[in-house]
Amino acid sequence: RATLTKLQDAAPPMSSTMVHQVLARELGADWRRQFQRFDNDPAAAASIGQVHRARWHDGREVAVKIQYPGVADSIDSDIRTLSRILSMSRLAPKGIDLEPTFAEVRDMLKREVDYRAEAAFTEEFGRRLAGDARFVVPRVLRDYSSDAVLTTTYETGVSVRDEQIRKLSQQRRNRLGGAFFELFLEEF
């Protein structure tokens, strides 16, 4: 788990030049005019993109999630390559048809890179959880989101791996765990 966490937290960032190119392509050449401030250094990075903090023209703090160029386009070829490697290396057990598994992985990855669907899901969960003070759902700025960019309000929080969480009383951690479980079930 520790190794995977380090890998997750250590994804290489896009250069600021590439970030600006993606923003110009996705939001228009004048994308900067909407921001009082845009942090070129990413606040977070993951396998398919990175998040930058910014201050919106009206003073709100926002998070701008930017997809790495080419990620969505490479899914099919990457899955085909993995399939060939497994087939040629004979690592897969004989008689097992892995195509349904590869199809599921392909579909899952395509959902992961669909920022418009993520925006819709975020808005839906905002509506579902609006009356529950335990949860805060970022608001989507639709006019500044696209296939490869998702702009939302920035909401502060603490990672469940953070030392602050480990120092909480067992009773408080149990309540947090219960809230996480309820949220998980609500997703279904």
BALOVO-991238 format. One record per residue (C-alpha): residue in one letter; residue number from 0; x, y, z. Coordinates in steps of 0.05 Angstrom, whole numbers, plus 32768, in hexadecimal, padded with zeros to 4 digits. Layout:
<site residuo="A" num="NUM" x="X" y="Y" z="Z"/>
...
This chain:
<site residuo="R" num="0" x="8000" y="8000" z="8000"/>
<site residuo="A" num="1" x="8038" y="8031" z="8012"/>
<site residuo="T" num="2" x="805B" y="8024" z="7FCF"/>
<site residuo="L" num="3" x="801A" y="802F" z="7FA7"/>
<site residuo="T" num="4" x="800C" y="806E" z="7FCF"/>
<site residuo="K" num="5" x="8051" y="8089" z="7FBE"/>
<site residuo="L" num="6" x="8046" y="8079" z="7F74"/>
<site residuo="Q" num="7" x="8002" y="809B" z="7F76"/>
<site residuo="D" num="8" x="801E" y="80DA" z="7F96"/>
<site residuo="A" num="9" x="805C" y="80DC" z="7F6A"/>
<site residuo="A" num="10" x="803E" y="80E0" z="7F24"/>
<site residuo="P" num="11" x="806A" y="810D" z="7EF9"/>
<site residuo="P" num="12" x="804A" y="8152" z="7EEE"/>
<site residuo="M" num="13" x="803C" y="8171" z="7EAA"/>
<site residuo="S" num="14" x="8066" y="81AD" z="7E99"/>
<site residuo="S" num="15" x="8044" y="81F0" z="7EA2"/>
<site residuo="T" num="16" x="804B" y="81FB" z="7E56"/>
<site residuo="M" num="17" x="8024" y="81BB" z="7E49"/>
<site residuo="V" num="18" x="7FF0" y="81CE" z="7E7E"/>
<site residuo="H" num="19" x="7FE6" y="8212" z="7E5C"/>
<site residuo="Q" num="20" x="7FE0" y="81F1" z="7E18"/>
<site residuo="V" num="21" x="7FAA" y="81C1" z="7E31"/>
<site residuo="L" num="22" x="7F84" y="81FB" z="7E52"/>
<site residuo="A" num="23" x="7F88" y="8225" z="7E13"/>
<site residuo="R" num="24" x="7F70" y="81EB" z="7DE8"/>
<site residuo="E" num="25" x="7F38" y="81D8" z="7E17"/>
<site residuo="L" num="26" x="7F21" y="821B" z="7E33"/>
<site residuo="G" num="27" x="7F37" y="824D" z="7DFF"/>
<site residuo="A" num="28" x="7F74" y="8279" z="7DF5"/>
<site residuo="D" num="29" x="7F5B" y="82AB" z="7E29"/>
<site residuo="W" num="30" x="7F55" y="8277" z="7E61"/>
<site residuo="R" num="31" x="7F81" y="82A0" z="7E8F"/>
<site residuo="R" num="32" x="7F4F" y="82DA" z="7E92"/>
<site residuo="Q" num="33" x="7F21" y="82B1" z="7EBF"/>
<site residuo="F" num="34" x="7F56" y="82AA" z="7EF5"/>
<site residuo="Q" num="35" x="7F74" y="82DC" z="7F26"/>
<site residuo="R" num="36" x="7FA9" y="82A7" z="7F32"/>
<site residuo="F" num="37" x="7FBC" y="8264" z="7F14"/>
<site residuo="D" num="38" x="7FF0" y="8238" z="7F37"/>
<site residuo="N" num="39" x="801E" y="8219" z="7F04"/>
<site residuo="D" num="40" x="8036" y="81E5" z="7F35"/>
<site residuo="P" num="41" x="8003" y="81AE" z="7F3D"/>
<site residuo="A" num="42" x="7FE1" y="81A3" z="7F80"/>
<site residuo="A" num="43" x="7FD8" y="815A" z="7F6F"/>
<site residuo="A" num="44" x="7FE9" y="8129" z="7F38"/>
<site residuo="A" num="45" x="7FCE" y="80E5" z="7F26"/>
<site residuo="S" num="46" x="7FD2" y="80B3" z="7EED"/>
<site residuo="I" num="47" x="7FA6" y="80D9" z="7EBC"/>
<site residuo="G" num="48" x="7FB0" y="8121" z="7ECE"/>
<site residuo="Q" num="49" x="7FBF" y="8155" z="7F02"/>
<site residuo="V" num="50" x="7F9B" y="818A" z="7F2B"/>
<site residuo="H" num="51" x="7FAF" y="81D4" z="7F30"/>
<site residuo="R" num="52" x="7F95" y="8205" z="7F63"/>
<site residuo="A" num="53" x="7F7F" y="8248" z="7F4A"/>
<site residuo="R" num="54" x="7F57" y="8285" z="7F5F"/>
<site residuo="W" num="55" x="7F1A" y="8293" z="7F34"/>
<site residuo="H" num="56" x="7F0D" y="82D9" z="7F1A"/>
<site residuo="D" num="57" x="7ED9" y="82E3" z="7F52"/>
<site residuo="G" num="58" x="7F0A" y="82CE" z="7F89"/>
<site residuo="R" num="59" x="7EF3" y="8286" z="7F92"/>
<site residuo="E" num="60" x="7F29" y="8251" z="7F9A"/>
<site residuo="V" num="61" x="7F22" y="821D" z="7F64"/>
<site residuo="A" num="62" x="7F42" y="81DB" z="7F50"/>
<site residuo="V" num="63" x="7F52" y="81D0" z="7F06"/>
<site residuo="K" num="64" x="7F5B" y="8187" z="7EF4"/>
<site residuo="I" num="65" x="7F81" y="817F" z="7EB3"/>
<site residuo="Q" num="66" x="7F87" y="813D" z="7E8E"/>
<site residuo="Y" num="67" x="7FCA" y="8128" z="7E72"/>
<site residuo="P" num="68" x="7FC8" y="8130" z="7E26"/>
<site residuo="G" num="69" x="7FBE" y="80EE" z="7E01"/>
<site residuo="V" num="70" x="7FA6" y="80C6" z="7E3D"/>
<site residuo="A" num="71" x="7F60" y="80BB" z="7E22"/>
<site residuo="D" num="72" x="7F7A" y="80AB" z="7DDD"/>
<site residuo="S" num="73" x="7FAB" y="8076" z="7DF6"/>
<site residuo="I" num="74" x="7F7A" y="804A" z="7E1C"/>
<site residuo="D" num="75" x="7F68" y="801B" z="7DE2"/>
<site residuo="S" num="76" x="7FAF" y="8012" z="7DCA"/>
<site residuo="D" num="77" x="7FC9" y="8007" z="7E12"/>
<site residuo="I" num="78" x="7F95" y="7FD2" z="7E1F"/>
<site residuo="R" num="79" x="7FA5" y="7FAF" z="7DDC"/>
<site residuo="T" num="80" x="7FEF" y="7FB1" z="7DEE"/>
<site residuo="L" num="81" x="7FE3" y="7F94" z="7E33"/>
<site residuo="S" num="82" x="7FB7" y="7F5E" z="7E14"/>
<site residuo="R" num="83" x="7FEE" y="7F4B" z="7DE3"/>
<site residuo="I" num="84" x="8023" y="7F49" z="7E18"/>
<site residuo="L" num="85" x="7FFA" y="7F1B" z="7E44"/>
<site residuo="S" num="86" x="7FEA" y="7EEF" z="7E09"/>
<site residuo="M" num="87" x="8031" y="7EEA" z="7DEE"/>
<site residuo="S" num="88" x="8050" y="7EE1" z="7E33"/>
<site residuo="R" num="89" x="801E" y="7EAA" z="7E45"/>
<site residuo="L" num="90" x="8016" y="7EC9" z="7E8A"/>
<site residuo="A" num="91" x="7FCB" y="7EC2" z="7E86"/>
<site residuo="P" num="92" x="7FAE" y="7E7E" z="7E99"/>
<site residuo="K" num="93" x="7F9C" y="7E52" z="7E5D"/>
<site residuo="G" num="94" x="7F53" y="7E50" z="7E4A"/>
<site residuo="I" num="95" x="7F41" y="7E91" z="7E6B"/>
<site residuo="D" num="96" x="7F24" y="7EC7" z="7E3E"/>
<site residuo="L" num="97" x="7F40" y="7F09" z="7E58"/>
<site residuo="E" num="98" x="7F1B" y="7F33" z="7E24"/>
<site residuo="P" num="99" x="7EDF" y="7F41" z="7E53"/>
<site residuo="T" num="100" x="7F11" y="7F58" z="7E88"/>
<site residuo="F" num="101" x="7F35" y="7F84" z="7E56"/>
<site residuo="A" num="102" x="7EF3" y="7FA0" z="7E3E"/>
<site residuo="E" num="103" x="7EE0" y="7FB2" z="7E86"/>
<site residuo="V" num="104" x="7F23" y="7FD3" z="7E93"/>
<site residuo="R" num="105" x="7F1D" y="7FFA" z="7E52"/>
<site residuo="D" num="106" x="7ED7" y="8012" z="7E65"/>
<site residuo="M" num="107" x="7EEE" y="8024" z="7EAB"/>
<site residuo="L" num="108" x="7F29" y="804D" z="7E90"/>
<site residuo="K" num="109" x="7EFD" y="8070" z="7E5E"/>
<site residuo="R" num="110" x="7ECE" y="8084" z="7E96"/>
<site residuo="E" num="111" x="7F09" y="809D" z="7EBE"/>
<site residuo="V" num="112" x="7F1F" y="80CD" z="7E87"/>
<site residuo="D" num="113" x="7ED9" y="80E7" z="7E7A"/>
<site residuo="Y" num="114" x="7EDC" y="812A" z="7E9E"/>
<site residuo="R" num="115" x="7E96" y="813E" z="7E85"/>
<site residuo="A" num="116" x="7E79" y="8101" z="7EA6"/>
<site residuo="E" num="117" x="7EA1" y="8110" z="7EE5"/>
<site residuo="A" num="118" x="7E84" y="8156" z="7EE5"/>
<site residuo="A" num="119" x="7E3E" y="813A" z="7EE0"/>
<site residuo="F" num="120" x="7E4B" y="8108" z="7F18"/>
<site residuo="T" num="121" x="7E68" y="813F" z="7F44"/>
<site residuo="E" num="122" x="7E2A" y="8169" z="7F39"/>
<site residuo="E" num="123" x="7DFC" y="812E" z="7F47"/>
<site residuo="F" num="124" x="7E20" y="811F" z="7F88"/>
<site residuo="G" num="125" x="7E1D" y="8168" z="7F9B"/>
<site residuo="R" num="126" x="7DD1" y="8164" z="7F94"/>
<site residuo="R" num="127" x="7DCD" y="8121" z="7FBA"/>
<site residuo="L" num="128" x="7DF8" y="8138" z="7FF4"/>
<site residuo="A" num="129" x="7DE2" y="8181" z="7FF8"/>
<site residuo="G" num="130" x="7DBD" y="8176" z="8039"/>
<site residuo="D" num="131" x="7DF3" y="814E" z="805C"/>
<site residuo="A" num="132" x="7E25" y="817B" z="8081"/>
<site residuo="R" num="133" x="7E57" y="8142" z="8086"/>
<site residuo="F" num="134" x="7E69" y="8147" z="803D"/>
<site residuo="V" num="135" x="7E82" y="8180" z="8010"/>
<site residuo="V" num="136" x="7E7E" y="8176" z="7FC5"/>
<site residuo="P" num="137" x="7EA3" y="81A7" z="7F98"/>
<site residuo="R" num="138" x="7E79" y="81D0" z="7F68"/>
<site residuo="V" num="139" x="7E89" y="81C7" z="7F1E"/>
<site residuo="L" num="140" x="7E97" y="8204" z="7EF4"/>
<site residuo="R" num="141" x="7E79" y="81E7" z="7EB4"/>
<site residuo="D" num="142" x="7E8E" y="8221" z="7E86"/>
<site residuo="Y" num="143" x="7ED7" y="8213" z="7E99"/>
<site residuo="S" num="144" x="7ED5" y="81C8" z="7E93"/>
<site residuo="S" num="145" x="7EDC" y="819C" z="7E55"/>
<site residuo="D" num="146" x="7EF0" y="8156" z="7E3F"/>
<site residuo="A" num="147" x="7F36" y="8160" z="7E5C"/>
<site residuo="V" num="148" x="7F2C" y="8196" z="7E91"/>
<site residuo="L" num="149" x="7F00" y="8195" z="7ECE"/>
<site residuo="T" num="150" x="7EFB" y="81D5" z="7EF7"/>
<site residuo="T" num="151" x="7ED9" y="81D3" z="7F3B"/>
<site residuo="T" num="152" x="7ED9" y="81FB" z="7F7B"/>
<site residuo="Y" num="153" x="7F14" y="81E9" z="7FA7"/>
<site residuo="E" num="154" x="7EFF" y="81C7" z="7FE7"/>
<site residuo="T" num="155" x="7F31" y="81BD" z="801F"/>
<site residuo="G" num="156" x="7F39" y="8179" z="803F"/>
<site residuo="V" num="157" x="7F68" y="8149" z="8060"/>
<site residuo="S" num="158" x="7F7F" y="8106" z="8043"/>
<site residuo="V" num="159" x="7F68" y="80C9" z="8069"/>
<site residuo="R" num="160" x="7FB2" y="80B7" z="806C"/>
<site residuo="D" num="161" x="7FC3" y="80F8" z="8090"/>
<site residuo="E" num="162" x="7FDF" y="80F7" z="80D6"/>
<site residuo="Q" num="163" x="7FA5" y="8124" z="80ED"/>
<site residuo="I" num="164" x="7F75" y="80EB" z="80DF"/>
<site residuo="R" num="165" x="7F9F" y="80B7" z="8104"/>
<site residuo="K" num="166" x="7FA0" y="80E4" z="8141"/>
<site residuo="L" num="167" x="7F54" y="80E8" z="8146"/>
<site residuo="S" num="168" x="7F2F" y="80C1" z="817B"/>
<site residuo="Q" num="169" x="7F17" y="807C" z="8168"/>
<site residuo="Q" num="170" x="7ECF" y="8093" z="816F"/>
<site residuo="R" num="171" x="7EDB" y="80CD" z="813E"/>
<site residuo="R" num="172" x="7EFF" y="809F" z="810C"/>
<site residuo="N" num="173" x="7EC5" y="806E" z="8112"/>
<site residuo="R" num="174" x="7E94" y="80A5" z="8100"/>
<site residuo="L" num="175" x="7EBF" y="80BA" z="80C5"/>
<site residuo="G" num="176" x="7EC3" y="8071" z="80AE"/>
<site residuo="G" num="177" x="7E78" y="806B" z="80B3"/>
<site residuo="A" num="178" x="7E6F" y="80AB" z="808A"/>
<site residuo="F" num="179" x="7E9F" y="8090" z="8055"/>
<site residuo="F" num="180" x="7E78" y="804F" z="8052"/>
<site residuo="E" num="181" x="7E35" y="8074" z="804B"/>
<site residuo="L" num="182" x="7E53" y="809E" z="8013"/>
<site residuo="F" num="183" x="7E6C" y="805F" z="7FF1"/>
<site residuo="L" num="184" x="7E27" y="8040" z="7FF3"/>
<site residuo="E" num="185" x="7E07" y="8081" z="7FDB"/>
<site residuo="E" num="186" x="7E32" y="807C" z="7F9C"/>
<site residuo="F" num="187" x="7E0A" y="803E" z="7F89"/>
